[in-house]
Amino acid sequence: MKELLEFLAKSLVDQPDQVHVDETETENGVVLRLSVAKEDVGKVIGKQGRIARALRTVVKASAVKDGKQATIEILD
């Protein structure tokens, strides 16, 4: 899941070398913290949060396939 989110985020931003994903296991599942360059935060969130919602949907689908739950936090 971490690799999937990292790949998707790098394809959206202007500075792919600034993309970092931290993965933390919790009792409820996996928490993925996505950090990008300040200039690219808007590109990852999208208008009215549409891109962020799409990223969450894709990662959650991948997590369910593995029998887990996933949450994405976008950090600036």
Secondary structure as GFF3:
##gff-version 3
##sequence-region A 1 76
A	DSSP	alpha_helix	2	12	.	.	.	ID=ss1
A	DSSP	three_ten_helix	16	18	.	.	.	ID=ss2
A	DSSP	beta_strand	20	26	.	.	.	ID=ss3
A	DSSP	beta_strand	29	35	.	.	.	ID=ss4
A	DSSP	three_ten_helix	38	40	.	.	.	ID=ss5
A	DSSP	alpha_helix	41	45	.	.	.	ID=ss6
A	DSSP	three_ten_helix	47	49	.	.	.	ID=ss7
A	DSSP	alpha_helix	50	65	.	.	.	ID=ss8
A	DSSP	beta_strand	70	75	.	.	.	ID=ss9
###
